[in-house]
Amino acid sequence: MIDRVRVDEANRLRHDKPARKVVKSARWLLLRNRENLKRPEDRVRLDELLEANRALALVYVLRDDLKQLWTYRRRGWAERFWREWFERAIGSGIEPLVKFARRLEPYLEGILAHCRWPLHTSVLEGINNKIKVIKRMAYGFRDDHYIFLKIRAAFPGIPG
C-alpha cells in the first residue's frame, strides 16, 4: 500500500525531477519501521520526506496506527479501534489506502479473533512442522486414526 502511494506520487511529480528523485529513492526508507532506522541521517531524511508529501505522511501514519490493532486483548476495544481506523482510511481519499482498507474488511472476524487467541505465525509454523515430522515417521501406516492419536499426543495441552 505505501509503496503504491509512493509510485503514484512519483508519477504525479514527473515534471519536477528533483522532487521525483527524492520520492523514488525512498522506497526502503518508507517500508522500514521508524524504530529500526539506525542512522540519524535516515531519520532526518524520512522526516523531511513525510513533511514534504502529505499523502505519504498520511499513509505512513495510518500504517503505523494499524499495528496497534494487534495489541488489543478485548474484542470490543479492537473493534472500536478498527472502525475509527477504517473511517480515517476511507476518509483520506487516497485510492491505494482505501482499496487496502476495503480488502482487509472481510477478514475482520479473523483479525478480531486474535484478541482471544493471540497466536502468531511462528507458533503455527512450529505446530505445522511438528505435524509434518510425525507424518513422515508414520509413512506406511495404514491406520489414519493412529496417526491422529500421535499428533494429539504431541500437543497434550491443546483441547480436542
N, C-alpha and C positions, 0 to 999 in steps of 0.2 A: 504494500500500500504506500509506504513512504517513498519507496523507490519510484513508483509510478508517478507520484506527485512531483518528485524531483525531475523526472524526464519531461513531464508536461511543462514544468516551469522553465526548464532549459529550452524547450521548443518555443515557448512564449517569448523568451529573451533572445531569439536567434539574431535579431538586428543589433543587439548590444553585446558585442563579442566578449569584452572583459567580464561582464556580469554572467554571461552564459558559461564561460570557462570555470568560474568560481562554483556555480551550481553543479555543473557536470562533474567536476573533480571532487565533489563532496560525498560521493556515494557511501563509502565505507565509514566516513565520519558520522553520517546520519543513521546508518544501520547499527552502530555500536551504542551501548548504554553509556550515558554520561559518566557514571562512576567508574567505567572501565577505560576511560581516556587517561592514560598515564602522563603524557607530555602536556605541560601547561599551554604550549602553543596550539595544540589541538583543541583544547577547551576554549581558548580565545577565538580560534577560527570558527568553531561551532557557534559560539555566542554571536559573532559578527554575522554569520550566515543566517541564523534564525532571526536576528534583529532586522536584517535587510529584506527578508522574504516572509510575508505574513502567512501564506499557505503552508510553507514548510514548517514554520514555527507552530502553527495550529495542529498539524498532523503529528509533529514530534511530541507535543504536549499530550495530545489525546492518546497516542500510542503508549506513553509512559503511564498515563492515568489508567488505561485498561489493565495494566499489570496488577493494579491494586485489587481487581476483582478476585484474583486467586487467593488473596489473604483472608477473605471473609469466612467465618465458620457458622454464621447464621444465614439461612436462606433468604429471609426477608430483607436483611441488610444488603445482601449481594444483589437481590432483585431490584431494590430501590436504586442502588448504585448503577446497575446496568441500564435502567430506564433513563436515568439522568445522563449517563454517558451516551446512550443511543440518541437521545434528543439533541445533545450537543453535536454529535457526529452528523446527523441528518441536517441540522440547522446550519452547519458550516457551509454547505453548498459545494464542497469540494468533491467532485464526482468519484474519484477512486475511494475516498473515505466513506462516502455514502454507500457505494457499492459493497465495500468491505463490511460495513455495519449490517446491511441487509442480508449479506451472505452468512454472517455469523448468527443472526437472529434465530433461524430454525434449530440451531444447536444449543439454544439457551438451557433447555432442560438438562442436558448432559453437563453443561458448564456449571449450573447451579448444584448439580449432584456432587460436585467437588467440595461443597461446604460440608456435606455429611460424611463423605468418604474421600478424604484428601490423599488419594493415591497419585503418585507421579509416574511418568512413563518408565523411569528407572526401575521401580518396584515391579511393574507389569512385565518389563523385559526380563527381569530376573526370574519371575514365575514362569514365563513362556520358555525360557532357556532350560529351566529345570524339567519342565514337562517334555521338552524335546529329548533331553538326555534319557528320561525314563522310557520314552517311546523307542529310542534307539536300542536300549538294553532289552526291551521287550520284543524285539524283532523275531518273528517266527511263532510267537504265542498265538494260539487260536481263540483264546477266551478274552474277549474285549472287557468283560466285567472285571477280570483280574487286573488288567492294565489300569482301569479307572480306580480300583481299590489301591493300587500302588501310588497313583497320583494323589488320591485323598490322604494316604498315609504320609506323603512327603510334606503336606501342609496341614498339620493337625489342629492348628488354631483357627482355621477358616471354616465356618459352619457350611453345611452342605445343602 
